[in-house]
């Protein structure tokens, strides 16, 4: 996502998903990578670049949605977030 667009309020950072699932740092990111091809960037998730989206990334970090050490940040829709949580709980990345 190259253009600035406010993110929907119900979108989640991957740190928030790790916390909800009570999984180790990076678990939600690995689940996201397994599922990414099934979802559309700009619709279901946004990859925020540290040079283009500095303000959004800082806001996500301050809100606890992203890890402080993250450089580029992925945020996901509520639907994709629910799917990632399902994968984290069941270990299944099959089907949408």
C-alpha positions as CSV (number, residue, x, y, z in Angstrom):
1,X,0.0,0.0,0.0
2,X,1.9,3.1,-1.2
3,X,-0.7,5.8,-0.6
4,X,-1.7,7.2,2.7
5,X,-5.1,6.0,3.7
6,X,-6.4,5.9,7.3
7,X,-6.6,2.3,8.4
8,X,-10.0,1.0,9.6
9,X,-10.3,1.1,13.4
10,X,-10.9,-2.7,13.6
11,X,-7.6,-3.6,11.8
12,X,-5.0,-5.3,13.9
13,X,-1.2,-5.4,14.1
14,X,0.5,-8.8,14.3
15,X,1.7,-8.1,17.9
16,X,-1.9,-7.8,19.0
17,X,-2.6,-11.2,17.4
18,X,0.4,-12.8,19.1
19,X,-1.0,-11.4,22.4
20,X,-4.5,-12.6,21.8
21,X,-3.4,-16.1,20.9
22,X,-0.8,-16.1,23.7
23,X,1.9,-17.2,21.3
24,X,5.5,-16.3,20.9
25,X,6.7,-13.1,19.1
26,X,6.5,-13.7,15.3
27,X,3.9,-16.5,15.4
28,X,1.2,-14.3,13.9
29,X,3.7,-13.1,11.2
30,X,4.5,-16.7,10.2
31,X,0.8,-17.6,10.1
32,X,0.2,-14.4,8.0
33,X,2.9,-15.5,5.5
34,X,1.2,-18.9,5.1
35,X,-2.1,-17.2,4.3
36,X,-1.0,-14.1,2.4
37,X,-1.5,-15.5,-1.1
38,X,-5.2,-16.1,-0.3
39,X,-5.9,-12.4,0.6
40,X,-5.5,-9.1,-1.2
41,X,-3.1,-6.4,-0.2
42,X,-4.9,-3.1,0.3
43,X,-8.2,-4.9,1.0
44,X,-7.4,-7.5,3.6
45,X,-4.0,-6.3,4.8
46,X,-1.5,-3.5,4.4
47,X,2.2,-3.7,4.6
48,X,3.4,-0.4,5.9
49,X,6.9,0.8,4.8
50,X,8.9,2.6,7.4
51,X,9.8,5.4,5.0
52,X,6.4,6.0,3.6
53,X,4.2,5.3,6.7
54,X,6.3,6.5,9.6
55,X,3.5,8.2,11.5
56,X,1.1,5.2,11.2
57,X,3.8,2.8,12.3
58,X,4.6,5.0,15.4
59,X,0.9,5.2,16.2
60,X,0.6,1.4,16.0
61,X,3.7,0.9,18.2
62,X,2.3,3.4,20.8
63,X,-1.0,1.5,20.8
64,X,0.7,-1.8,21.4
65,X,-0.4,-3.2,18.0
66,X,3.2,-3.6,16.7
67,X,6.5,-4.6,18.3
68,X,8.8,-1.7,19.2
69,X,11.6,-3.4,17.2
70,X,9.5,-3.7,14.0
71,X,10.7,-1.7,11.1
72,X,8.0,-2.4,8.5
73,X,4.6,-3.3,9.9
74,X,1.8,-5.5,8.6
75,X,-1.8,-4.7,9.7
76,X,-4.7,-7.0,8.9
77,X,-8.4,-6.7,8.6
78,X,-10.7,-8.2,11.3
79,X,-11.5,-11.1,9.0
80,X,-7.9,-11.9,8.2
81,X,-7.1,-11.4,11.9
82,X,-9.7,-14.0,12.8
83,X,-8.3,-16.4,10.3
84,X,-4.7,-15.9,11.6
85,X,-6.0,-16.6,15.2
86,X,-7.6,-19.8,13.9
87,X,-4.4,-20.9,12.4
88,X,-2.5,-20.1,15.6
89,X,-4.9,-22.1,17.7
90,X,-5.3,-25.1,15.4
91,X,-2.1,-25.0,13.4
92,X,-4.1,-25.4,10.1
93,X,-3.4,-23.0,7.3
94,X,-5.7,-24.8,4.8
95,X,-8.7,-23.2,3.3
96,X,-9.9,-19.7,3.7
